[in-house]
């Protein structure tokens, strides 16, 4: 009996240590993911800094309902990506409208807003996502004070092929978005990734050998900046801020 007690106690001790380590690592992983998310939001807005929390404290995070276009409140810790997979917190996107191939759209999503000293909008960052070649690309798009000019784009998760669709991470390709326009004179989304070199303010250089990924990026821009996404919210954003 005594011979069994020592191994049993050792097993219990090991189990406790493993459980404690797993919990600690999980917390660190979550913290790292949150910091990476903040870094990408800031990078999309053209902000590169070592003090993430200080810069992020300058952001006003607003939550809007896609169903009503109105400003709403959410519980602390609300995650719009997780909400998209919850039937109670999301809606099925009809196939004929689902150009970004997201299947379900969260009912409420965040808009990250920077204000100047007079409470006018300096820039905003919008979460975007859509299907590429191998899976869904998750990222952020930043717009300037006119809410029509692109300031930057960043992706934080995707499965695209390095050197092809993976060029969405290439700084040179991302820099080509700066100053591009979203909406034409009629208010329709016109920005698109083209095959080859862009020729005007509504075109982004294509990624060589990555036509499907390029089309996926175009589709997600059209979905999220259009009437099904942030389009109606952007039109009234200045009124909400006031």
C-alpha positions in Angstrom: 0.0 0.0 0.0 2.8 2.4 1.0 4.4 1.6 -2.4 1.3 3.0 -4.1 1.0 6.2 -2.1 4.2 7.8 -3.3 3.5 7.3 -7.1 -0.1 8.4 -6.5 1.0 11.6 -4.8 3.6 12.2 -7.5 0.8 11.8 -10.2 -1.4 14.3 -8.3 1.4 16.8 -8.0 2.2 16.5 -11.7 -1.4 16.9 -12.7 -1.7 20.1 -10.6 1.5 21.5 -12.1 0.4 20.7 -15.7 -3.1 22.2 -15.0 -1.6 25.3 -13.5 0.9 25.7 -16.4 -1.9 25.2 -19.0 -4.0 27.9 -17.4 -1.0 30.3 -17.2 -0.1 29.7 -20.8 -3.7 30.1 -21.9 -3.8 33.5 -20.2 -0.5 34.5 -21.8 -1.8 33.4 -25.2 -5.0 35.4 -24.9 -3.0 38.4 -23.8 -0.6 38.1 -26.8 -3.6 37.7 -29.1 -5.2 40.9 -27.7 -1.9 42.8 -28.1 -1.5 41.6 -31.7 -5.1 42.7 -32.5 -4.3 46.1 -31.0 -1.1 46.3 -33.0 -2.9 45.5 -36.3 -5.6 48.1 -35.6 -3.0 50.7 -34.9 -0.9 49.7 -37.9 -4.0 50.0 -40.2 -4.3 53.5 -38.9 -0.7 54.2 -39.7 0.4 54.2 -36.0 3.5 52.3 -35.1 4.5 52.5 -31.4 6.0 50.5 -28.6 3.4 51.6 -26.1 0.3 49.8 -27.4 -2.0 50.5 -24.4 -1.2 54.2 -24.4 -2.0 54.6 -28.1 -5.1 52.4 -27.8 -6.4 54.5 -24.9 -6.8 57.4 -27.4 -9.3 55.4 -29.4 -13.0 55.7 -29.0 -14.6 52.2 -29.6 -18.2 52.4 -30.7 -20.5 49.5 -31.4 -23.2 49.6 -34.1 -26.1 47.4 -35.0 -26.0 46.3 -38.7 -29.7 45.8 -38.5 -30.6 49.3 -37.5 -27.4 51.3 -38.1 -27.7 52.7 -34.6 -25.1 53.0 -31.8 -25.6 50.3 -29.2 -24.0 49.1 -26.0 -22.5 45.7 -25.4 -21.3 43.6 -22.5 -17.6 43.9 -21.5 -15.5 41.5 -23.4 -17.8 41.3 -26.4 -16.1 39.7 -29.4 -17.8 40.3 -32.8 -16.0 37.4 -34.4 -17.3 34.9 -31.8 -20.7 36.5 -32.1 -20.7 35.7 -35.8 -20.8 32.0 -34.9 -23.6 32.4 -32.4 -27.0 32.0 -33.8 -28.5 34.4 -31.3 -26.0 37.1 -32.0 -25.7 36.8 -35.8 -27.7 36.5 -38.9 -27.3 34.2 -41.9 -26.2 36.2 -45.0 -28.3 35.3 -48.0 -26.2 33.5 -50.6 -26.9 36.1 -53.3 -25.6 38.9 -51.0 -22.7 36.9 -49.5 -20.0 38.0 -51.9 -17.4 37.9 -49.1 -18.5 34.3 -48.3 -18.8 34.8 -44.5 -22.0 32.8 -44.2 -23.0 34.5 -40.9 -22.7 38.2 -40.0 -22.6 39.4 -36.4 -25.5 41.7 -35.5 -23.2 44.2 -33.7 -19.7 45.2 -34.7 -17.1 47.7 -33.5 -15.8 50.9 -35.1 -12.6 52.3 -33.8 -12.5 56.1 -33.9 -9.9 58.7 -33.4 -11.0 62.3 -32.6 -9.1 65.5 -32.8 -9.2 68.2 -30.1 -12.5 69.6 -31.5 -14.1 66.1 -31.5 -14.0 65.8 -35.2 -13.1 62.4 -36.7 -9.4 62.1 -37.7 -9.7 58.4 -38.8 -11.6 55.2 -38.2 -10.7 51.5 -38.4 -13.2 48.9 -39.5 -12.9 45.1 -39.1 -13.2 43.3 -42.4 -13.1 39.7 -43.4 -13.8 37.5 -46.4 -12.8 34.3 -48.2 -9.7 34.1 -50.3 -8.3 31.0 -51.9 -7.7 28.7 -48.9 -9.8 30.3 -46.2 -11.0 33.5 -44.6 -8.8 36.5 -44.3 -9.3 38.7 -41.2 -8.2 42.2 -41.1 -8.8 45.9 -40.6 -9.3 48.9 -43.0 -8.6 52.4 -42.0 -10.3 55.5 -43.5 -9.4 59.2 -43.2 -11.5 62.1 -41.9 -13.5 62.2 -45.1 -14.5 58.6 -44.4 -13.8 57.8 -48.0 -10.0 57.9 -48.4 -8.1 54.7 -47.3 -5.3 55.3 -44.8 -4.2 51.6 -44.5 -5.1 48.0 -44.5 -3.8 45.1 -42.3 -4.6 41.4 -42.1 -4.0 39.5 -38.9 -5.0 36.0 -39.9 -5.2 34.2 -43.2 -4.2 31.0 -45.0 -3.1 32.4 -48.3 0.0 31.0 -50.1 3.3 32.8 -49.3 4.5 34.7 -52.3 1.1 34.7 -53.9 -2.1 35.5 -52.0 0.2 35.9 -49.0 1.3 39.1 -50.5 -1.5 40.8 -48.6 1.2 41.0 -45.9 3.7 42.7 -48.2 4.4 46.3 -47.0 4.8 47.4 -50.6 1.4 46.1 -51.6 -0.3 47.5 -48.5 1.3 51.0 -49.1 -0.6 51.0 -52.4 -3.9 51.4 -50.6 -3.0 54.7 -49.1 -5.1 57.6 -50.5 -7.3 55.3 -52.6 -11.1 56.1 -52.6 -13.9 53.8 -51.6 -17.1 55.5 -52.8 -17.7 57.0 -56.2 -19.7 60.2 -56.9 -22.9 58.2 -56.7 -22.1 56.7 -53.3 -21.4 53.2 -54.5 -18.3 51.2 -53.5 -15.9 51.3 -56.4 -12.6 50.3 -54.9 -11.2 47.0 -56.3 -8.0 45.0 -56.7 -7.3 44.8 -60.4 -5.2 42.5 -62.5 -1.8 44.3 -63.1 -1.1 47.9 -62.2 -3.8 50.3 -60.9 -4.7 53.2 -63.1 -6.9 55.4 -60.9 -7.9 56.2 -57.3 -10.4 53.3 -57.2 -7.9 50.6 -58.1 -5.3 48.6 -56.2 -2.4 46.7 -57.8 -3.2 43.1 -58.3 -1.1 40.3 -56.7 0.7 38.3 -59.4 -0.6 34.7 -59.6 -3.2 35.3 -56.9 -6.4 36.2 -58.9 -8.7 34.4 -56.5 -7.2 36.1 -53.4 -7.4 39.5 -55.2 -11.0 38.9 -56.0 -11.7 37.9 -52.4 -10.2 41.2 -51.2 -12.3 43.1 -53.6 -15.4 41.2 -52.5 -14.8 41.8 -48.8 -14.3 45.5 -49.4 -17.6 45.7 -51.4 -19.5 43.8 -48.7 -18.2 45.5 -45.6 -18.2 49.0 -47.0 -21.5 48.5 -48.7 -25.2 48.5 -47.7 -24.9 45.1 -45.9 -22.0 46.3 -43.8 -20.7 49.6 -42.6 -22.0 51.7 -45.5 -25.1 53.1 -43.7 -23.1 53.5 -40.4 -20.4 55.5 -42.1 -23.0 57.9 -43.6 -24.2 58.8 -40.1 -21.0 58.5 -38.1 -20.4 62.2 -37.8 -23.9 62.7 -36.5 -23.4 60.0 -33.8 -20.1 61.5 -32.7 -21.7 65.0 -32.3 
